[in-house]
Amino acid sequence: MGRPLNLAPKLALKQKTNLAMTAQLRQAIAVLQLSNLELLAFLEEAARDNPFIDIVGPERAVAPGAGPAPPTGDGLPDNAPSLVHHVTRQIELAIADPAARRVALAFVDALEPHGWLGEDVQSIAARCGCPVAEAEAVLEVLQGFEPAGLFARSLADCLRLQARDRGVLSSALDCLLDNLTLLSDGGPGALARRCGCDEKEVRRNLALLRRFDPKPGHAFAVDPLILRPPDVVVRRDGPGWSVTLNRATLPQLRLRDGLGAAAPALAAALAEARSLKRAIDQRNASTLAVTAEIVQRQAAYLDGVRPCPGPLSLQEVANALGLHPSTAGRAAAGLTVETPQGVMDLRALLSRAIPATAAGGAVSAREVMHRIQTMIAGEPAERPLSDAKIAAGLQAQGVAIERRTVTKYRLRLNIPGSAARRRTALADGR
């Protein structure tokens, strides 16, 4: 006969180890992923409540080879303002709250050269540590800036903002914008059926949309690579590279002396200021380390030997530096670097690997997109290449890629499908 079950209640002690997210660690993580402009807004917000924080810089002079200094409300050059200078000036006028301004600057970091957002709102909210609703409210303000269409999330969003700005956004036009893909598949007739209106109204609305600017940012960015002054400056230095922080945009924290810290409140403020200074120092060191590792691995592209960056992941960078991938990712987030190939997002030097079909190394996704662009640019106008033919051409070059991946990359490049390209060529008389 088995032993009887002991169902009586009893107490037991267990040891368990947890990693606590301290306030200092949260602060270090938040500071690590800020660009220079965001760091300035972050420090301005912190200085409001902490008498020990003194902000030094950024220098108003322009570092050698760097872009113009960020706008300050005076002394801004007016001859050829960049897109980011233009919207940052409007942010200074329209958004007074430092926390909201910091979110706005994160949206500025996500701006593509044509004026659309290159990052979703959820990611920006997570990067800023704010609710998505708060980020959406800031975006609504930004989408009211001039020219209309900036900070759009898509082509339809860009055109809708311009229609609203001009007071011509009707329900039929709104429906048309929601179903733009039908235009390439079924023409105006399919749009008319979907929107419940006649074909004449669809054609009138299409004629109206053609007067809008689908890329409002191009009016400002002469060089599509230059969006804002760089956070880091990269130069060839003999056989190696020189990687330095751009002092023209980088604020520094200096601890104020002579205030005393006898009172408990002042002692806590001083400790907080010291902790923030350590976090900024660590942020700057991580920025330089991650940038230097990426630059070293992409030397062939930066020297002009390769047309595109080679395959490189954050995991590889983190492993080489002995960092966690999330730390390397935060250090690279939102940073722009000035390189021999122009000013670019540091993340543009990262690209996932596409395997090869035969002997030979993998190629980067960015190089594959470059090849797709080249193939489409050289296609016969009357017989444009389908995605399947582009995939077959890339496979013949040794790239292991499927048709659906070609479609994804073509859409990311904002290139219409083969049928739409053929209709455009016929309409242009080519």
Buried (B, 14 or more C-beta within 10 A) or exposed (E): EEEEEEEEEEEEEEEEEEEEEEEBEEBBBBBBBBBBBBBBBBBBBBBEEBBBBBBEBBBEEBBEEBBBBBBEEEEBEEEEBBBBBBBBBBBBEBBEEBBBBBBBBBBBBBBBBBBBBEBEBEBBBEBBEBEBEBBEEBBEBBBBBEBBBBBBBEBBBBBBBBBBBEEEBEEBBBBBBEBBEBBBEBEBEBBBEBBEBEBEBBEBBBEBBEEBBBBBBBEBBEEBBBBBBBBBBBBBEEEEBEBBBBBBBBBBBEEEEEEEBEEEEBEEBBEBBEBBBBBBEBBBEBBBBBBBBBBBBBBEBBEEEBEBBBBBBBEBBBEBBEBEBEBBBBBBBBBBBBBEBEBBBBBBBBBEBBEBEEEEEBBBBBBBBBBBBEBBEEBEEEEBBBBBBBBBBBBEBBBBBEBEBBBBBBEEEEBBBBEBBBBBBEEEEE
